[in-house]
Amino acid sequence: MNRVLDEIWKRADIRGHTILDDDTRRWPAAEREAVFQLGILRQIEDAEFVTCDACGDPHDEEVIFDLGPEPRTWCPEVGLVPVPIERLRQWEVDFDGAARLLARALELSGNVQAITPGRIWLLGRRQVADRVAEFFLVQGVAWPDSAELLRGAPRLQNSPAPIILCSHRLPEDAEWQQNGRALFRLTELTGLGDSGLVIELEAFGDLYRQIAARVEEPLTPTPIADRPKVLKDFCEGQPCRVKDVCVWANVARADLNKWKLGRSQIPDHSEKAIRIEKLLQRGQKTRI
């Protein structure tokens, strides 16, 4: 019983997505009932267009409300066609409700928080693969503003090795892969069971362990000859300026320059050098 739920998560990746009554009527009855019982769909304003089903050539037509007590539409083949009022119903995924539902299904501790309203939710935390991980839900992680969305969410930026749940599409921007972030699709994790939403997180424990382990791995210092290029590539890839690097690594501009030149005042494996290396190699920020 996953086909309908998968369809809903995939639709949620579309900005301004809607689920029409006609769509739900094509769902298997048991899955339709189970999905509506979950409470992840929110009914929105009625549709202004419907697909004509009165002729052999389906076409979308505007709904006419001022020609009688019931709505109608115009079919070039048939003429005026009555439209049952229930066909105008439509829904969207209620991400606030989905966040609460996912947090309960995952048995997370802590309160659900919308840290970027309508886009990013902190769901809570639990132990996964021998470490405590924070869980986040993100809407539109693959939308064009994906990178800006991440940079504008310091709570997510600074969470070490979090688990990020997204509807279906994964982000193309490599910045999302930094700081040990593990991204999982709800189309792969969730299903419908007799008791409601089922989360199959255990199957991804080994993958999360591998991703999270990078945060704990000791860093190999960047060779001095390569440091100017590494710094330049990082600034171009973000994009950002050198002063942003100093803020994010929590070091002074002079210290960054000494590290780049290999000066003895900022030796390898010193606290400041490690902060700089973690930022440039893994995207781990100390400050925003």
Secondary structure, DSSP 8 states (H G I E B T S, - for coil): --HHHHHHHHHHTSTT--EEHHHHHTS-HHHHHHHHHHT-EEE-S--SEEE--SSSS--EEEEE-SSSSS-EEEETTTEEEE--GGGG-EEEE-HHHHHHHHHHHTT-BS--EEEETTTEEEEEEEEETTEEEEEEEESSTTSTTHHHHHHT-HHHHTSSS-EEEESS----SGGGG-TT-EEEEHHHHEEEETTEEEE--GGGHHHHHHHHHHHHS------GGGHHHHHHHHHHHTT--HHHHHHHHT--HHHHHHHHHT-TTS-TTSHHHHHHHIIIII---S--
